[in-house]
Amino acid sequence: MNLNELHEQSYSELEDYWNHVFLNLLKEQDKENWIIPYYNTFFSNGQKIMDMNPIFSAKSKMSHKSIRIIQEAVNEEDDVQYWIDTSEKNELVMVCSLSKQHVQKVKQIIERWIYE
């Protein structure tokens, strides 16, 4: 396996991790309601875009709320930054690095967003 293949495998594992985190937050009856991933993560030539923006995305078919997680290697403030983008869509945007503390906070933010 060359370095590029290893990088792509690691990136795919990271995407799978965030998918798993999100799906575990949903009630069983809600899982079919979400389009995951919502954003296209491939170039027109089929090559995967691996810039971590987004590392995860989803959109509800019923509420039309969407979620985008942007992962950074190190977050300047070392905290989860988030906001609701209401300009053209009803989207929760989160920026964080990967740590247990951040994942817990992201889970809480997502649960409030989708079930409020």
C-alpha positions in Angstrom: 0.0 0.0 0.0 1.5 3.4 -1.0 1.3 6.5 1.1 -1.7 7.9 -0.9 -3.7 4.7 -0.5 -2.9 4.8 3.3 -4.0 8.4 3.5 -7.3 7.6 1.7 -8.0 4.6 3.9 -7.4 6.7 7.1 -9.6 9.4 5.7 -12.4 6.9 4.9 -12.1 5.5 8.4 -12.5 9.0 9.8 -15.6 9.5 7.7 -17.0 6.2 8.9 -16.3 7.2 12.5 -18.4 10.4 12.3 -21.2 8.5 10.5 -21.2 6.0 13.3 -21.3 8.8 16.0 -24.2 10.4 14.2 -26.2 7.3 13.6 -25.9 6.3 17.3 -27.5 9.6 18.3 -30.6 8.9 16.2 -33.7 7.1 17.3 -34.1 3.9 15.2 -37.2 5.2 13.4 -35.3 8.4 12.4 -32.4 6.7 10.7 -34.1 6.4 7.2 -35.0 10.1 7.4 -31.4 11.3 6.8 -29.4 11.7 3.6 -25.8 10.8 4.5 -23.5 12.1 3.2 -25.4 15.2 2.1 -22.6 17.0 0.4 -20.7 15.6 -2.6 -17.2 14.6 -1.5 -15.8 13.6 -4.9 -14.2 15.6 -7.7 -15.7 15.1 -11.2 -13.0 12.6 -12.0 -14.1 10.4 -9.1 -11.2 11.2 -6.8 -12.1 11.7 -3.2 -11.9 15.3 -1.8 -10.0 14.9 1.4 -9.9 18.4 2.9 -12.2 17.6 5.9 -14.7 20.2 4.9 -16.9 18.4 5.5 -15.7 15.2 7.1 -19.4 14.5 7.8 -22.7 15.9 6.4 -26.3 14.9 6.6 -29.7 16.4 5.8 -33.1 15.5 7.2 -35.8 14.6 4.5 -38.5 15.7 6.9 -37.3 18.8 8.7 -34.8 19.9 6.0 -32.2 20.6 8.7 -28.7 19.8 7.7 -25.5 19.2 9.6 -21.9 19.8 8.5 -18.8 18.9 10.5 -15.5 20.4 9.5 -12.6 18.7 11.1 -9.3 20.5 11.7 -6.0 18.9 12.9 -5.7 21.4 15.7 -8.4 23.9 16.5 -7.0 27.4 17.4 -9.2 27.8 20.4 -9.2 24.1 21.2 -12.9 24.0 21.4 -15.9 23.1 19.3 -17.0 26.2 17.3 -20.5 26.0 15.9 -23.2 28.2 14.4 -26.5 27.9 12.5 -26.3 29.0 8.9 -29.7 30.4 8.0 -28.6 32.4 4.9 -29.7 29.9 2.4 -30.3 26.8 4.4 -31.1 25.6 7.9 -27.7 24.1 8.7 -25.7 23.4 11.8 -22.0 23.9 11.1 -19.4 22.6 13.5 -15.6 23.0 13.4 -13.5 20.9 15.7 -10.5 18.7 16.1 -10.8 15.1 17.0 -10.7 14.4 20.7 -13.0 12.6 23.2 -14.0 15.9 24.7 -14.9 17.4 21.3 -16.8 14.3 20.2 -18.9 14.5 23.4 -19.7 18.2 22.9 -20.5 17.6 19.2 -23.0 14.9 20.2 -24.7 17.2 22.6 -25.0 20.0 20.0 -26.3 17.6 17.4 -28.9 16.1 19.7 -30.2 19.6 20.6 -30.3 20.6 17.0 -32.2 17.6 15.6 -34.6 17.1 18.4 -35.5 20.7 19.4 
